[in-house]
Amino acid sequence: MSATSRPAPRTGTSEREPLSRRQRKALVAGAIGNAVEWVDWAVYGTFSAVFAGQFFPSEDPAAALLATLAVFAVGFVMRPVGGAVLGAYADRHGRKAGLTLTISLMAGSAAVIAVVPSYAVIGLAAPIVLLLARLVQGFSAGGEFGTSSAFLVESAARGGRAFAGSWQQVSVGAGVLVASLMGVLLTNTLSEESLASWGWRIAFGVGALLGLVGLWLRISVEETDAFTASRAAEEAAADGSPRRGALLGMLRDHPRAALRVVGITVAGTLTYYIWVSYMPGFAHSASGIPLSDAFLANTIAVAVFLVLLPFGGRLSDRVGRKPTMLAFAVGFLVVAWPAFRLLQSSDGFWTLLAVELVGVVLLVGYSANCAAVMAEQFPARVRTTGIGLPYALAVAVFGGTAPYITTWLTTSGRGDLIWVYVAAAALVGVVVYATMPETKDEEMA
């Protein structure tokens, strides 16, 4: 079933209404809780170059870093599993229940990484524990995106779905920003030896403690009206036959919408992870810029990104999903080559900052839209699963491998080909966004 043939409507976007007090509370609680969740996820990528030698033999630093990034990528393998399992859980038991479970899993895993002994102390057990903790984090992250996106978009005021959904990405960016700020703080206050030995553990410990705050916020919110109404309608229509699960319902009734979510995600996730999550480490490896300067440039760029996202959502609610997403994809198709040429030819702070700022401005076209446009593809009874599973599959394939591939290309002397990798993903985005239906004014079931 396509986005243009869904069941009877619940609310549309053609006429904007102000947020009610309940909607405002839901957006605030949802965004803050999601930010905490993504602090724990982003800390790993932020400090991977620092703690690599703690979990793998450190005789070859490049090999240790690649092994650590391989664990980063393996964590993405669990995201589709989490998208399917936790998405189905949230579609059956509610968005609130799903959000509570995901943050508990993520924060618990961060706590484990913070305290696990190093390779020098417990040998092979250290990377095994790291791998298992990262797999649990991947499982949690797989369920988080679909559940938080459905929760925020279903909590939107009329005419403001992209604005509400943009806070999903604001909170993701806020989590990355906090992780980056911890990188700036720790690299400027600790010696390199102290940071590599034990300082990185502080970041994981802070992330675990923040998880308790996020858990409290998620317990305090109310369930969305869309889920409540959908569940009541299903119970009223029940005829005694077994209830079809959300996963089966999504795959059987909405295969085209699921494939569209994959296509929507390809360009966005690859460019997002390169520009927002891994750019400091990449620039440090490629050009030799001091890591503290790279973290500072990243922090400034992420802060600008966060400020622009809600405005991007408002723009999308006014002019549409397609034009704003096309601007993102076409922009990266144009700037990919000059951006990477600049990074590889200059080790200056201002060059890196300029490249990051151009990237995050373009990324607003994707990130301000993604939660809303994906939620608009599905009815409430399968919405979380419909967003979570195909999105997680695309992220696992394209986002999870991006840091590893870019590092491998750099260390093997092929760094001049990275722009082709980015441009190819942007080209996929151009094709998908140009051919997908416009959903700005469609009603959501």
C-alpha positions in Angstrom: 0.0 0.0 0.0 1.5 3.3 -1.0 1.6 6.6 0.9 -1.4 7.8 -1.2 -3.7 4.9 -0.4 -3.7 4.6 3.4 -6.7 4.3 5.6 -8.9 7.1 6.9 -7.1 10.2 8.1 -6.4 11.4 11.6 -4.6 14.7 11.1 -3.1 16.6 8.2 -0.5 19.4 7.7 -2.2 21.9 5.4 -3.3 24.3 8.2 -0.8 25.0 11.0 -2.1 25.0 14.6 -0.1 26.0 17.8 1.2 23.4 20.1 -1.0 22.5 23.1 0.6 22.3 26.5 0.4 18.5 26.4 2.1 18.4 22.9 4.8 20.8 24.1 5.5 18.6 27.1 5.7 15.5 24.9 8.1 17.1 22.5 10.4 18.4 25.3 10.4 15.1 27.1 10.8 13.1 23.9 13.7 15.2 22.6 15.6 15.3 25.9 15.2 11.6 26.5 16.4 10.9 22.9 19.4 13.2 23.4 20.5 11.2 26.4 20.1 8.0 24.4 22.4 9.3 21.7 25.0 10.6 24.0 25.7 7.0 24.9 25.8 5.9 21.3 28.0 8.8 20.1 30.6 8.6 22.8 32.0 5.4 21.2 32.7 7.0 17.9 34.1 10.2 19.6 36.7 8.3 21.6 37.4 5.3 19.4 40.8 6.6 18.4 41.6 7.2 22.1 40.7 3.9 23.7 41.6 1.6 20.7 44.8 0.4 22.4 43.0 -0.5 25.6 41.0 -3.3 24.0 43.3 -4.5 21.3 47.1 -5.1 21.1 48.6 -1.7 20.7 51.8 -2.5 18.8 50.2 -1.3 15.6 48.0 1.7 16.4 46.4 1.8 12.9 45.4 -1.9 13.3 44.0 -1.3 16.8 41.9 1.7 15.5 40.6 -0.4 12.6 39.6 -3.2 15.0 37.8 -0.7 17.2 36.0 0.7 14.3 35.1 -2.8 13.2 33.3 -3.2 16.5 31.6 0.2 15.8 30.4 -1.2 12.5 29.3 -4.6 14.0 27.1 -2.6 16.4 25.1 -1.5 13.4 24.4 -5.2 12.5 22.1 -5.3 15.5 20.2 -2.2 14.5 17.8 -4.0 12.1 17.2 -6.6 14.7 16.4 -3.9 17.2 14.2 -2.1 14.6 12.2 -5.2 14.0 11.9 -6.5 17.6 11.7 -3.2 19.5 9.6 -1.6 16.8 7.0 -4.4 17.0 7.1 -4.1 20.8 6.3 -0.4 20.6 3.6 -1.0 18.0 2.0 -3.5 20.3 2.6 -2.1 23.8 2.9 1.6 23.1 5.5 4.3 22.3 6.2 5.0 26.0 7.0 1.4 26.8 9.3 1.1 23.8 11.2 4.3 24.7 11.6 3.2 28.3 13.1 -0.1 27.2 15.6 1.3 24.6 17.1 3.9 27.0 17.6 1.2 29.7 19.5 -1.0 27.3 21.7 1.8 26.0 22.6 3.3 29.3 23.3 -0.1 30.9 25.7 -0.9 28.0 27.5 2.4 28.4 28.1 1.6 32.1 29.6 -1.8 31.2 32.0 -0.2 28.7 33.0 2.4 31.4 34.2 -0.3 33.9 35.4 -3.2 31.8 39.1 -3.9 32.4 41.6 -3.4 29.5 43.2 -6.0 27.2 46.4 -5.8 29.3 44.4 -7.0 32.4 41.9 -9.6 31.2 43.2 -10.3 27.7 40.7 -11.5 25.0 37.8 -11.0 27.4 38.1 -7.3 27.1 37.3 -7.0 23.3 34.6 -9.7 23.7 32.8 -7.6 26.4 33.2 -4.5 24.3 31.7 -6.3 21.4 28.7 -7.6 23.4 28.1 -4.2 24.9 28.2 -2.6 21.5 25.8 -5.2 20.1 23.3 -4.3 22.9 23.7 -0.6 22.1 23.1 -1.4 18.4 19.9 -3.3 19.3 18.7 -0.4 21.4 19.6 2.2 18.7 17.7 0.1 16.2 14.5 0.5 18.2 15.1 4.0 19.3 14.8 5.8 16.0 11.5 4.4 14.9 9.9 4.7 18.3 11.1 8.2 19.0 10.2 9.4 15.5 6.7 7.9 15.8 6.2 9.4 19.2 7.3 12.9 18.2 5.4 13.1 14.9 2.2 11.6 16.5 2.6 14.4 19.2 2.7 17.1 16.6 0.3 20.0 16.2 -1.7 20.2 12.9 0.5 21.5 10.1 3.7 21.0 12.1 4.7 17.4 11.6 8.2 18.1 10.1 8.8 20.7 12.9 7.9 18.1 15.6 9.9 15.4 13.8 12.9 17.7 13.5 13.3 17.5 17.2 14.2 13.9 16.9 17.3 14.9 15.0 17.9 17.9 17.2 18.1 15.5 20.1 20.4 13.2 18.1 22.6 16.1 17.3 22.5 17.2 21.0 23.7 13.8 22.0 26.6 14.0 19.5 27.3 17.6 20.7 27.5 16.5 24.4 29.9 13.7 23.3 32.0 16.1 21.3 32.0 18.6 24.2 33.3 15.8 26.5 36.0 15.2 23.8 37.0 18.9 23.9 37.0 19.0 27.7 38.9 15.8 28.3 41.5 16.3 25.6 42.2 19.8 27.0 42.4 18.8 30.7 44.1 15.4 30.6 47.4 14.4 29.3 47.4 12.0 26.3 48.6 9.2 28.5 45.9 9.8 31.1 43.2 10.1 28.5 44.1 6.9 26.8 44.6 5.0 30.1 41.4 6.0 32.0 40.1 9.4 31.0 37.9 8.1 28.2 36.0 6.0 30.8 34.6 9.2 32.3 32.7 9.9 29.1 31.0 6.5 29.2 30.3 6.9 32.9 28.6 10.3 32.4 26.6 8.8 29.6 25.3 6.0 31.8 24.3 8.5 34.5 22.5 10.7 32.1 20.6 7.6 31.1 18.8 7.7 34.4 17.6 11.2 33.7 16.3 10.1 30.3 14.6 7.1 31.9 12.8 9.3 34.4 11.6 11.7 31.6 10.2 8.8 29.5 8.4 7.3 32.4 6.6 10.7 33.0 5.1 11.2 29.5 1.7 10.1 28.3 1.0 7.7 25.4 0.2 9.3 22.0 -3.4 9.6 20.9 -2.6 8.0 17.6 -1.4 4.8 19.2 -4.3 4.8 21.7 -6.9 5.3 19.0 -5.3 2.6 16.8 -5.2 0.1 19.6 -8.9 0.8 20.5 -10.0 0.5 16.9 -8.2 -2.9 16.6 -9.8 -4.2 19.8 -13.2 -3.0 18.7 -12.9 -4.7 15.3 -11.4 -8.0 16.8 -13.3 -11.0 15.6 -11.5 -13.6 17.7 -8.9 -14.4 15.0 -5.2 -14.1 15.9 -3.9 -10.6 15.7 -1.4 -10.0 12.9 2.0 -8.8 14.3 3.3 -5.3 13.3 6.3 -6.8 11.5 4.2 -9.1 9.3 1.7 -6.4 8.7 4.4 -3.9 7.6 6.1 -6.4 5.2 2.8 -7.7 3.8 0.8 -4.5 3.4 3.5 -1.7 3.0 6.5 -3.2 1.1 6.8 -0.2 -1.2 6.7 2.3 1.7 9.4 0.2 3.5 11.7 0.3 0.4 11.1 4.0 0.1 12.4 4.5 3.7 15.6 2.6 2.8 16.0 4.8 -0.3 15.4 8.0 1.8 18.0 7.0 4.3 21.0 6.0 2.1 22.4 9.5 1.4 21.4 11.0 4.7 22.9 8.4 7.0 26.2 8.1 5.1 26.8 11.9 4.9 25.6 12.3 8.5 28.0 9.8 10.0 30.9 11.2 8.0 30.3 14.9 8.7 28.8 14.8 12.2 30.2 11.7 13.9 33.5 10.8 12.4 34.9 14.0 10.8 37.2 14.9 13.7 39.0 11.5 13.6 39.1 11.5 9.9 40.5 15.0 9.6 43.1 14.2 12.3 44.2 11.0 10.4 44.1 12.6 7.0 45.7 16.0 7.6 47.3 15.8 11.0 45.2 18.6 12.6 45.4 18.4 16.4 42.5 16.3 17.8 41.5 19.0 20.2 41.1 21.5 17.3 39.2 18.9 15.3 36.8 18.3 18.2 36.3 22.1 18.6 35.4 22.5 14.9 33.0 19.6 15.1 31.4 21.1 18.2 30.8 24.4 16.6 29.3 22.8 13.4 27.0 20.6 15.4 25.8 23.5 17.4 24.9 25.4 14.2 23.2 22.3 12.9 21.0 22.0 16.0 19.9 25.6 15.7 19.0 25.3 12.1 17.0 22.0 12.3 13.7 23.4 13.7 13.8 26.1 11.0 14.3 23.4 8.4 11.3 21.6 9.8 9.2 24.8 9.5 10.4 25.3 5.9 9.4 21.7 5.0 6.0 22.1 6.5 5.6 25.2 4.3 7.1 24.2 1.0 7.2 20.4 1.1 9.4 17.4 1.8 10.7 16.9 -1.8 12.2 20.3 -2.5 14.0 20.5 0.9 15.4 17.0 0.6 16.5 17.5 -3.0 18.4 20.6 -2.0 20.4 18.4 0.5 21.2 15.7 -2.0 22.1 17.9 -4.9 24.2 20.1 -2.6 26.4 17.1 -1.5 26.7 16.0 -5.1 28.2 19.4 -5.8 30.5 19.9 -2.8 31.8 16.3 -2.1 34.9 16.7 -4.3 36.1 20.2 -3.2 35.3 19.4 0.5 37.6 16.4 0.6 40.3 18.0 -1.5 40.4 20.9 1.0 40.6 18.5 4.0 43.5 16.5 2.6 45.5 19.6 1.5 45.2 21.7 4.6 45.6 21.0 8.3 44.0 24.4 9.3 41.2 24.7 11.9 39.3 27.2 9.7 39.4 24.9 6.7 37.9 22.0 8.7 35.3 24.3 10.2 34.2 25.7 6.8 33.9 22.2 5.4 31.8 21.0 8.4 29.6 24.1 8.3 28.8 23.6 4.6 28.0 20.0 5.3 25.7 20.5 8.2 23.7 23.3 6.5 23.0 20.9 3.6 22.2 18.1 6.1 19.4 20.1 7.5 17.4 19.3 4.3 17.5 15.6 5.2 17.5 15.6 9.0 14.7 18.1 9.5 12.5 15.9 7.2 13.4 12.3 7.9 11.3 11.5 10.9 8.2 13.1 9.5 8.5 11.8 5.9 9.1 8.2 7.2 6.2 8.4 9.7 3.9 9.6 6.9 4.5 6.4 5.0 2.6 4.1 7.5 -0.5 3.9 9.6 -0.1 3.9 13.4 -0.5 0.2 13.9 2.8 -0.5 12.1 4.4 2.9 12.1 7.3 2.2 14.5 8.2 -1.1 12.8 7.8 0.5 9.4 10.2 3.3 10.3 12.6 1.3 12.4 13.4 -1.8 10.4 14.1 -0.4 6.9 15.8 2.6 8.4 18.1 0.4 10.5 18.9 -1.8 7.6 20.0 1.2 5.5 22.0 2.6 8.5 23.7 -0.7 9.1 24.8 -1.0 5.5 25.7 2.6 4.8 26.2 4.4 8.1 27.8 1.7 10.1 30.5 1.0 7.5 31.2 4.7 6.6 33.9 5.4 9.3 35.6 2.1 8.6 35.7 2.6 4.9 36.9 6.2 5.1 39.6 5.2 7.5 40.7 2.2 5.4 40.8 4.4 2.3 42.9 7.0 4.1 45.4 4.6 5.7 45.8 2.6 2.4 46.6 5.7 0.4 43.3 6.0 -1.4 41.8 8.9 0.5 41.3 10.8 -2.7 38.4 8.4 -3.5 36.3 9.2 -0.5 34.5 12.0 -2.3 33.3 9.4 -4.9 31.7 7.4 -2.1 29.8 10.4 -0.8 28.8 11.6 -4.2 27.4 8.2 -5.2 25.2 8.2 -2.1 24.0 11.7 -2.8 23.1 10.6 -6.4 20.9 7.9 -5.0 19.2 10.5 -2.8 18.6 12.7 -5.8 16.8 9.9 -7.6 14.7 8.8 -4.6 13.6 12.2 -3.5 12.7 13.3 -7.0 10.5 10.3 -7.6 8.8 9.9 -4.2 5.3 11.2 -3.5 4.9 14.5 -1.6 3.3 13.8 1.8 3.3 17.3 3.4 -0.5 17.7 3.1 -1.5 14.1 3.4 -3.5 12.9 6.4 -2.0 10.4 8.8 -4.0 7.3 9.7 
